[in-house]
């Protein structure tokens, strides 16, 4: 992977769930891990939700691996990019050599 392609700054954010004093589950964002990445915006789509129709923005991100300081990155994490938080939907090793990670993420508008 050429380093010039990694020209966007993203943050990988760990989400955690805890229980408050009333016994309610509370989701919280944790530490943000900054990374240089290649970001490609995919075509938006519309989905039916309970309140009507929601527009979903999707992005495809490539980051360098190994990512030793991100021990358990998975689909519970989020990506912050361009002032918006995206939920990670998949993480793959595109070439099978553990050199990079391909992350798909989406955010409702």
N, C-alpha and C positions, 0 to 999 in steps of 0.2 A: 504494500500500500504506500502510495506516495504521500509524504507529509504535507504537501501543498493542498491536498484534497481535504485535509482536516482543518477547515478554516472558519468554523462556527464554534462559539462557546456555549456549552450546555451545562446543566447541573443534574446529577443523578441524586434523587432524594429518597431516602428510606422512610417508609410510613410505618407507624407502629400503632397498636391498639392497646388501650389501657382501660381500667375501670375507675370511674370517679367515685366520690364519697357517697353518691346516691345509688351506686350499683349499675350505672349506665355505662355502656361501652362508648369510649371516646377515641376517635382516630386523630392522630397527630403526625405532623411531618417531623422528620428527624434531621440529621446532618445532611447538608448538601455537598456533594463531591463534584467539583468542577472538572470538566474534560473538554479537550478539543475534539471536534467531530465533523463528519460530513453529514449534512442534513438535507434531505430531499422531501419537499412537501408533495404529498400524494393528493389526487382529486378528492374533494370533500364529498360526503354522502349524507343522505337524510335517513333517519330511522324513526319508527313509531315508538313513542313512549307514552306513559299514562297521561301526561299533560297535553299530548298532541304530537307534533313532529319536531325532532331535534336535528340540527345540522351537526355533523361530526367532522372535525378536522383530523387528518391523519398525516403522520410523518414517518419517514424511514431514516434511521440514524446508523452510521458506522463509526465505531470507536476502536481504538487500539486495544489489544489484549496482550498479555494477561493483565487482569485487573485485580491485583493482589490486595489492594486496600479496599476493595468492595467484595467482602467475603461471600455474601449470600444474595447477590442481586438476582431478583426474580420478578414475576409479574405483579407483585405487591408494591413495587417501587414506582416512582414517577420520574418524569423528565421535565425540567424547567428549561424552556427555550422561548426566546422572543417575548418575554413577559407573560407566558401562559404555562400552565401545568398540564402535562399529558400523562395519561395512564399507560403503562407499558403493557402491551398485549402479547408480545413474543420476543424471545432472545435466542438467537442462533449463532453458530460458528459457520460463516458462509463458505469458507474454503477447507474446513476440517483440519487446519494446521495450528489452531489456537493462536492465531495472529491478530484476529479482529473479532468484533461482535456486531451482528446486525440486529438492531432493535426496532421493532414496530411499536408505535404508540399512537393514541388518539385522545381527543378532547372534545367534549360537547360544547356547543356555543349557545 
